[in-house]
Amino acid sequence: MTAELVRGQNHPLSQARLEIRISAGTPIVAVAALGDENGRIHGAEWVAHPGAPTQPGLEVPRQAAADHRLAVDLDAVPEAVHRVSVLLALPGGGTGPVRFGAVAAPFVAVTGLDGGEVASYTITGLEAESAVVALELYRRQGAWKVRAVGQGYAGGLAELLTDQQLSQAHQLAGSINDAVSQGLARSVQAPPPRTADGDRSRQAAAPALGPDQGGTAPQPGSVPPVSPYGGQTPGGPGQPAPQQPSYPGSAPDPDAVTQPAPTAGGPIDYSHPRRQNAAPPPPPPTAPPAAPGQPAQPVAGDATGWSMEERLYNQVWGMFEDLARTTAAYRSAVDFAESRMDKELEQVLSDPRSRIGGQGDAAREAARARHTQLVAQAREALDRDLAQLAAEADVVEPALPPAYARWDNPAWHAYRVPMEIPMALRLGDLHLPEADRIRIPMLVRLPLERGLWIDSGAAGSSDGSFTDSHTMSRLAMETAVAHAARLLAVYPPGEFTVHVIDPAGSGAQPLAPLVQTGVLAAPPVLGAAGVADVLSRLTQRVDLVQMAVRGGAADSLPPGFDTSQQLLIVNDFPHGFDDRAVNQLRYLADEGPAFGVHLMMVADREQSSGYGPLLDPLWRSLLRLTPVADDHLADPWVGHAWTYEPLLVPPGSQVLQQVLSQVATARTKFT
């Protein structure tokens, strides 16, 4: 399972040959430096950069790019080397952004040669810095580890290399900038933003991840992985996804606010890696011709894909991306208008002549009038984009299949147990305060790549209301049951099994739909003995599958072994858990998803505070969701705080019972 690092955190490396994958919203320079046990760089020959891209055990790209891959062979680095630092810098020359605070937060991932991520890190919190030490691989007691650093330098590469104790730091920084400027014409630009008329060219979305995907990036759309959507990435709502360009914080025209100009380069290739050799997809549906002067009418499924499901999936991500971009542009324009007004008012106050008579009052009124005009222009552009997105949402929402649809969608009335697993599952809705009417489905890829945490802690919701702890616990269990029902509903018969741990029996009422329809593997377990039994069986299952897969003997599992995906719902944690059970739970959260065992925690973190930092990795490994609307999903791409709303069954609706009854019937026929 990928370790999502925060600044200062480290993670062991089990492989010597690695790739460092870097994704940013603008062309950046990637450099790798070798250091001794004190971190000192002994000379220019210890640095791999665009002018000298290879050094012992290192290879870096020869030019600036929005995405990079660095090759590292730890067995090939000299014995004197104890650190390998990955350095990122914005190109000089004045043709692009000059500080990391004006671009998307860079995303760095350490992967094996097979592409499997070992650790990832989204570098947030940068402002005036133009160079940063992203992470370092370091040798400790004969073993290698990776540490997230995130140390920025406003003085660029020269200051960074000087801090690394390199004597010829300024000369080397100059040679790196010269090499970059020579290849800048060939640099890989970030994909262009949406055009003003709303016509989008969308490619198939990458596997998420998500604010699971979220966190970028991602998280939906092209948000980086630490999407809101968890992870990721975008890739989506909930899954991490490729990084996208950020927008400047000021407008070029002092008297008008305009949308940022598109950067050069073609669209991102989001082609599904498992379908590279398949036949070309059929063309998506086209919208009817628009009247002169009117925007094109939206059509459900206008993104590319190999099926209507994939087209709709990609279209949802495109809508997320569009909403993030247009809102970021509006906020940037408002910030510019306010900063300009503050500057003009400061100039008025600093001029003694303006303090006499009405000259100062007139200047202040003029500054406020220009501020109002700029904000009005920005709001007009935002409203125009939001109107188009709202029209698209009105078309897309009714066309979504059950896996992507809300519970009140008519698609559930025609529900039939599927024979194939869908691409993704909807876990809720995302929206921003500037566009409260527009709801973007939060989609996470299947099978789940990380567990879920339904936070039952008492807290205020996004609308300012407060929910007491008892009500939050009930709502959290109802949310967990709704998510579990959706997972059961989208898997073929017999391919998804649900277990429930409810030590005190406090979740009996919300769990009734699962219990009464008979879709659970067994009745919810009660007491400490039941907790120990379930955790023991699931950890043994993970161990067995893990050994079989890693030993290349996946076909030698015992006869009758249940190969279905397993979901464990845990209520009232840590009630009924001893130290052994807590360790087993952490093990399932870390190792389970890769081997078919997924965790859904319904818990209040404060109730487990007695364990101290021991459980911090557990909470970080899970995608936090809330039973009430809450703006806790951060988007490192553009800095938005997305409001998450869970998908709950409408009051009085029997759709949940009807769907679960079909699942139970299909399972009986299957067995």
N, C-alpha and C positions, 0 to 999 in steps of 0.2 A: 504494500500500500504506500502511496506517495506521502512523504512527510512534508506538510506545508509549514515552512519555517517562518518564524518571526525574527526580528533583528536580535542578534546575539545567540540565537539557538543553534545547536549543532546536531548532526546526524551521522551515524557510522556509514562508511562506504564498504560494500562487500566486493566490488569489482575494481579492477585496475584500469581497464580501458573504458573510457566514458566519453559522453558528448555533453557539452554545455550549450543549451539552447536558449537563445535570448530573443525576446519579442518586445518591440516598442512601437510607439505610434509615429515615429519620425526616424530618418536615417541617423544612426549613431555609430561610433567607432568602438570596436571591441579589441581589447588588449589583454594579454595574459602575461603575468610577471612571476618569475621564480624568486623565492626568498629563502634565506637561511633560517636557522631555528629562532632567531630574533626578528625575523621578518625583513631583514635588510636585503636590498637588491644590490649586488656587487658590481654590476656594470650593464651597459646597454645590451651586451650579449645574453643577458638573463631575461630579456623582455622580447616577447613575440608580438609584433604589431604589423599593420598593413605594409610597412616598408621592409620588414623582415618577418614574414608570416610563420616561419618554422623555427623552433628551438627544440632541444632534446625533450621529447615527450609532449610537445605542444604544437598545435597548428591553428592559426586564426585566419579569418577572412582577409582579403586584400583590399577591401573597400568599405565605405560606410554603407549601411543597409538598415532597413527597418526590422529585419530578422537575421539572426546569425546562428551558426553552428560552429562551436569550437571543439576540436578533437584533443583529448587528453589521454596519455598513457602513463600512469603513475609508476609503472615498473621501469620506464625508460628515462625518467628524470634522474639527474646526477645524485649521488649519495649525499652531497652537501646540501641538497634542496630539501627543505622541510615544509615549505608553503608554496602553493600555487594560487595567486590572486587573480581574479577576473575583474578587469577595470573597464568601465564604460565612460564614454565622453561624447559630448555634442561636437560636431565638426565646427571648426572656425570658419572665418571668411565672411560672416555677416549675411549669408543667404538663407539661414534657417533660424530656429529658436536658439537662444543663448543661455537658457536655464531650464533645468529639468522640471521646475514648477509649472512651466507653460506647456508641457507635453504629457502624454499618457504615462502612468507609472510603469517603468520597465518591469518585465517579468522574466525571471531566470529559472531554468529547470536543469537539473542534473539527471541525465538519462543513461541507461545502458546502450550498447550498440544495437539492441533489438528495439529501441525506442521506448522501453518501459521506464517511466519516471521513478527516480529514487528520492529526490527531494526537489522542492520548488520554493521560490521566494519572490514575492511582489514587493518592489522597493518603493515604499510610500514615504511621505513626509519630507520630500525634497522640495526646495524652493529656489533659492538663487544659485544653487550648485550647478556647475557645468561638467563636472567629472565626479565619478563615484566608484568606490570599491564595492562591487556587488556582493561577492562572496569569496571565500577562500577555502581551498582544500589543504588540510594540514596533517602532518604526520605526528602521531602521539603514541609512544611506546610500541613502535613497529606497525601500527594500524593507521589507516587514513580516515579522516572525517571531513565533513563539509560544514562550514559555519556561515550563516547569513550575517553580512557585515553592514551594508547600507551606509557607509561613511562617505559623505559628500564633500566636495571642495569647490568653493566659488571661484578659485583661481585656475581652474581647469587642470589639464594633465600635468602642467609644470608644477603646480603646487602639490598635486597628489604624489608625483614621483619624488619630489623633494621630501615629502613626509615619509616616503619609503626609504629614505637615506641613500638615494641615488645621487652621486656627486654631479654627474652631467645631466641632471633632470631637465633643465631648460633646453639644452641642445637636442636631447632625445625627443622632447615634446614638439620642438620645431620640425624635426625630421618626420615625425608621425603626421603632423598637420600637412606638411608638404606632400607626403605620399597619399593622404586622403584627398587633398585638393586635386591631385592628378587623376584620381579614379572617381571623383564625385559625379562626373557625368554619367558614369555607369552604375551609380548607386541604386539600390532597390528602394523605390519610394513606397510609402504607405498607400493603401487604397484610397481612391477619391471619395469624398462625402457625397451624399445624395444631391442630385441636381435640383434647381429651384422649382422645376415643374413637377417634381415628385416621381419622375420616372426612374426606377431602380433596376439595375442589372444585378441580380442575385445569383450567387452560386450556391451549391449544396453546402450545408453547414457542417462543421467539423464535429466529431464525437465529443460530447460534453463530458464547462463544467464549471457553469455553472456557476446565481448566487447560489452547487454540488460539486455544483457544478459550480464563488464565488464566489471566489469568489473569484476579474475580472473581472473572468472573465470573463471571467468572465465572466463566467456567468453567459438574458438572451441576447441574441445578436452577436455583435462582434466585440463584446465586452470581455476583458481579460479574465483569465482564469480565476480570478478570484472573484466572477460574475457575482455580481451579486449574488450569482446564481450561484458557490460556493468556491469555485471552483472553477479554476479555472479557468475564467473564462472563464466569456466569455467565454463554455460554451454556451449560457442561455438563461432562459430564466433558470437559475440554479446550477449551471455547469460552466466550467471554465471554457473560453473561446479565444481565437486569435486577437491580438491587440489591434487597436485602431488609432487613427491620428487624433490628437487633442486639438483644441481650438485656442487661438490666442486670446489673451485676456484684454485686449484693447482693439479698437477698430482703427483701420488706417486713415479713414477720412474723419477729420475732427468735427465735421458738421453732420455726419450721417453715420448710422450703424448699419452695416451690411453683413450678409452671411460670409463666413470665411471662404476664400477661394479654394477650389479643389486642387489637390496636389497632383503631380504627374504620376503616371503608372496605371496599370490595368487593375481589374477587380481581383479580389482574393480568390484563390482556388481552394474552395472548401470541399472538394470532392471526397466522398466517403471512401476511406482507404480500403475497406473490404469489398468495394465494388469497382475498383479501378479497371478490371478486365471485363466487366459486363458490357452488354450492348448499350449504345447511346440511349439516353432517356427520350421519351416522346416529348414533343414540344408542349409547353404549358398552355393553358387556355389564354386566349387573348381577349382584351377588353373591346367592347364596341367602340367605333370611332367617336371621339369627343367632338362636341360642337366647337366652332372656331372661338378661340379665346377662353375656353373652359378646360379645366384639368381632366385628364383621362379618368374614366370611371373605374373604380377598383374591382378586381375580380379575385375570388378565392382561388388560391393555388397558382398565382402568377410567378412564383419562384421556380427555379429549375429543380429537377429531382427525378428519381427513377420510378416514382409512384405518386399518386395524389397525396398519400400520407406524408411522404418526404417533402413534397412541394409545400404543403401546409406548415410542416415543421420549419422549413427554411423561411417561409413568409412570416411566421411569428417572430423568428429571430430578427428578420429585417425590420419589422415594426418596432421591436425593442431598440434596435440600433438607431432608427430614425427618431424615436422619441428622446433617446439619450442625447443625440446630436442637437436636435432643435432646441431642447431645453438648455443644454450647455451653451449654445450660441446666445440664447435670450439672457441667461444669467450673466454671461460675459459682457454682453452689451449694456446691461443695467449697471454692472460694476464699473464699466468704463465711463458711463454717463455720470455716476456718482463721484468717481475719482476726478473727472474733469471739472465738475461743479465745485468740488472741494478746492481744487487748485485755483480756479478762477476767484472764488471767495477769499482764498488766502492772499492772492495778489491784490485784491481790493483792500483788504485790511492792512497790507504792508505798505500801501501808498498813502502818505500823509495827506495828499491833496484830495483823496476821496472821502476823507472824514469831514470835510466842510461842505455844507450845502447839500443839494440833492444828487450830486454826481455818484456818490457811493451807493445810495439807495437804488438808483437806476441800474448801476452795474450789477448789483446783487439780484435785482429782478430779472435782468437779462440772463444771468447765469442760471437762475432757476427755470426760466422759460426754455432755455436750450436743453436743460436736463429733462424737463417734461416732454419736449419734442423728441429727444433721442429715445426715451423710454417708450413713448407712444409708437414710434416707428418699430422698435424691437418687438413690442407687444403685437403690433399688426402682423409682422412676419411670423411670430409664433402662432397667433390665432389661425393664420392661413394654413400653416403646416398641421396644426392640431385638427383643423376641420377635415383635412384630407385623411389623416390617420384615423379619425373617428369614423369616417365613411368606410375606410378599409376594415376597421374592426367590426363594424356592423355587418359587413359582408362575410368576413372570415369566421366569426364566432358561430353562426348557425351551420357552417360547413364542416366544423371540426368533428373527427371521429370520437367515439366514447373516451378513448384514452386521453384525448386533449380537451374534452368538453367539460363544462360545469355540470353539476348534478341536475340543474333545471333545463338542460339542453334536451330537445326532443330525441337526440341520437340515443339516449339511454332507453327510451321507450321501445326502440327497435333493436335493443341489445341482444346479441347472441354470443355465447362463449367462443372466443377466437381459437383458431388452430395455430396461429403464429404469434410470437411476441412482437409488440409494436416497437417503434424506434424509441419512444419516450413516453413519459407519463406526466400529467399535469398535477402539480402539488399546490397550486394556489394562483393568485393574481398579483401583479406588480403595477404600481402606479406612482406618479409624482404629483406634488401639490399643484404645480402649474397646469396639470392636465388631469384633474380628478375624475373626469368622466371616462377617460380611456383606461381600460384594463388590459394589460399584456399578460397572456398566459405564462406562468412559470413552469417551463418544461425541463425535466431532468431525463437523461438518457438511461435506458435499461440495458442490462441489469444495473442496479444501483451500484455506484462506485464508492459510496460512503454511507454511513448510517444516518438516521434522523433523530433529532432531539426536539420533542415537543415541550417547550418551556412552560411549566405550570406555575411558575413563580408569580406572585401577585405584583402587578405593575399597571401603570397607566397606559391606555391605548393611544393610538395616534390622534383620536378625536378629542383627547383631553379627559375622557372619562376614566374612572378607576374601578377595577374589578377585584373583589375580595378573594382571598386564597381558596376558599371552598368552591366558589363558582369557577375560578380559574382551573382548579383541578378537574372539575367535571367537564368544562369545555375542552381542556387538553385531552382527556380521554376520548371525548366525542370526535375530536379532530384526528386522533390516532386511529380510531375505528374507521373513520371515513377514508383515511389514507390506506389502511390495510385492505379495506373493501375494494378500492380502486386497483390495488396491486393484484388481489385475487381475481378481479374481473378481467384484467388484460392479459393474464397468462393462460395458456392452454390447460385443459384439465390435467390435474396431477403434477403440474410443473411448478407449483408454488404452495408451500406449506407454512402455516402460521402457528406459532406457540405464544402463550401468554403467561407472564409471571405477574401475579397480583397478590402479594404476600398477605395483605390484610383484608382482601376482598372488597376494598373501597371502590373498585371500578366495576362492580357487578352490573349496575344499571346501564352505563354506556356500552358495556361489552355484550349486552343482551342480543343485539342483531347477529353478532358472530357466533354466540353460543347457541341460540335458538335455531339458526339455519343449519348448524352442523358443519360449518366450513373449517373449524379449528381442528388441528391434529389431535388434541385432547382438551378436556376442560381446563380452564385457567388454574394453575398450580397455586396453592396456598402454603404459607408458612416457610420457615427456613429450610426444612427438609426438601420441600418441593423445589425451592430455588436451587439448592445444591444439585438435585437430580437433573434438572433441565440443563443447567450450565455445564455439568459434567458430560452429558450426552452430546451437547453441541460442540464443546471444545474437542472431545474425542473425534467427532466427525470432521472438524476442520483439520486436525492432525492427520487423520487417515487420508483425506483427499489431498492434503498438501504433500504428504510423502509419495502418494501415487503419482501426482502430476509432476513433481520435481524428479521423481525417479523414472519418468517416462513409462509408467505402467498404469495409466489411467483406466485401461480395460481389464485390470486384474482386481478390481474392487470386489468385495464379497458378494455372493449371489443375494438378490433381494435388497441390495443397498439402495436407499432412497437418494436418488441423484437430483431431486427437485431443489429449487431455490428455497431457502429457509428464512423466515422472518421471526425474530424474537421481539415481542412487545413487553417492555418492562415498566410496570407501574409502581409508584410509591418508593422509588429508590431514594435512600439506601435501606429502607425498612426490610428486614429479613435477610440482609447481606452481611456475611462475616468477611474477614480479610481475604480468605481464599476465594470467595465468590466475587469479591471486587476485582481481584487479579484476573479471574477467568473472564469477567465482563470486559475488562480492558483488552484482554487478548482477542476476544471476539470482535471488538470494535476495530482493532488494528489489522488482524489477519483474516477475519471472517469474510468480508466482501469479495476478496479475490478467490475464495473457494466456496462461494454459494451460501454463506450465512450472513444475514443482515440484521442490524440492530435498530430498534425504534424505542428510544427512551422517552418516557413521560415522567418528568422530574423537575423539581425546583432545586437549582444548584445550591442555593443557600442552605438547604437541609443537609447537604453533604459537606458543608464547610469544615466539619471536624477532621476530614481527611487531609486538609491543607492542600498543598500543591500536587499531591500524589495523583489527583484526578484531573488536573489541568489538561494533560494529553488526551484524556477521554473526551472532555467537552470540545476540545479543538478538532478532534477527529470526526465529529458529528456535524451535520448541517442543522443549524438552529432554526426552528420554525416556531411560530406563536399561534395560540388559539384565538387571538383577537388581532385586529389590524395593528401593525407596529412597523415603524420605519427603521428597522435594525439592519437591513441588508445594504452593506456599503459597496459602492462601485468605484474601484480604484482608477478606472479609465478617466472618468470626467468628474469624480468626486461627488456623485449623487448619493443620497440616502434614499433608497427605494422603499416604499411602503409595501409590506407583504400582507395579503389577506388570505386566510385559509379558505378552502372550499368545503362548505358545510351543506348538509342536506336541508332543503327548504322545510320550514315547519309544517308538519302534517303530511309531508310527502312519504310515500311508501316505496320510492325508487330503490332505496338501499336494500330493503328486505327482498324486493323482487329480483334485483341483480344477484344478491347472495344466494337466493333460492335456486336460480338457474345454475350458479356455480356449483352448489352442492349436488344438484341433479346430474350435471355433467360429470362430476367427479365419481358419483356412484356408477354411472354407465361405463366410465373409463376403467374403473377398477374391476 
